[in-house]
Structure formats: structure tokens, C-alpha cells
Amino acid sequence: MHVFKEEQKFNQWWVYAIVFFTGAGSTISIYNETDGFTNFKEAGPILFGLFLIGIMVYLFSLRLKTRISKVGIEANFRPLPFFKREYRWNEIASCHVRKYSAITEYGGWGIRGLFPTKAYTVRGSYGIQIVTKDNVHFLIGTQKPEKAKATIKRYTQKQEN
């Protein structure tokens, strides 16, 4: 049994730069608002700082997990359980690996799109394009297009036989 597994995370330099500069700017702002972290009369700066820390932890914990097996194709943005998609082979009308443009087609990377066209992407420009028999279009970004293509070919040929 051949199973394709891939896990991707947001680890581009620009993500780290955004997080660093946002964190540094927020720290400086809170420092100035609280007289050098000594006067916390208002909860606003503390809550804002905790909110930013939460967003940073969230960004660094996000993972796009993809699995292609004899059952079908599964994509999951962890740790978010409600962003899990599963497509069984008997639900899929067509499936292939293709080159895409995250900016022009989906407006960027991440959890993108509206019904019936959606995408889960983290980086790069290759994805697994799924079209269901209900005409739902779903793209899963991949950093391993050749391995994904070979696995898809293996299972789609088995479905045809």
C-alpha cells in the first residue's frame, strides 16, 4: 500500500519578518504606554500584547497535513479541526497536480476561496487539484508535486480498473 503524506508549515522569511516587526512594535508601544513596564493601570495594553502573542503562537503552530491513500485524499489545517476536508475516490470526478498562482487565483496563501472553489495552501506554486462529481473545486498546495502525481496516478488507475 502506497500512501503519500506531507506536512507543511508557514516558515517563509517574510512570515518571520512580519511577526518580528509586529512583536517589536507592540512591545515598544506597550513599554511606552506603561512607563517602562512599571505602570499597568489599564488592561488594554496587556490584553493587546497577549492577543499578539496568541496570534504568533497560532501562526507558528499551523500545519497543512495532506494524505493520499487508497481511501481518498485528505487535507487538514491543524490544529483547526473544522478545516479538514476528505474526498473519497468515488466522489472525485478528476484529480491532478497543477501549477497555480496563489495571488491571482486565490488572493494569497492559507485557507482560501469561497464555495464551490477552495484552496488550502502554505507556500509554492504547485497543488493537487480535485474536482468532485458535485463540481466542487478544491486545491491542496504541495511541495512534492512529483510524488503526489505518482500516487494520484496509482490510485486513479486502480479506480478505472
C-alpha positions, 0 to 999 in steps of 0.5 A: 500500500502506497500512501503519500503524506506531507506536512507543511508549515508557514516558515517563509522569511517574510512570515518571520519578518512580519511577526518580528516587526509586529512583536517589536512594535507592540512591545515598544508601544506597550513599554511606552504606554506603561512607563517602562513596564512599571505602570499597568493601570489599564488592561488594554495594553496587556490584553493587546500584547497577549492577543499578539502573542496568541496570534504568533503562537497560532501562526507558528503552530499551523500545519497543512497535513495532506494524505493520499491513500487508497481511501481518498485524499485528505487535507487538514489545517491543524490544529483547526479541526473544522478545516479538514476536508476528505474526498473519497475516490468515488466522489472525485470526478478528476484529480491532478497536480497543477501549477497555480498562482496563489495571488491571482487565483486565490488572493494569497496563501492559507485557507482560501476561496469561497464555495464551490472553489477552495484552496488550502495552501502554505507556500509554492506554486504547485497543488493537487487539484480535485474536482468532485462529481458535485463540481466542487473545486478544491486545491491542496498546495504541495511541495512534492508535486512529483510524488503526489502525481505518482500516487494520484496516478496509482490510485486513479488507475486502480479506480478505472480498473 
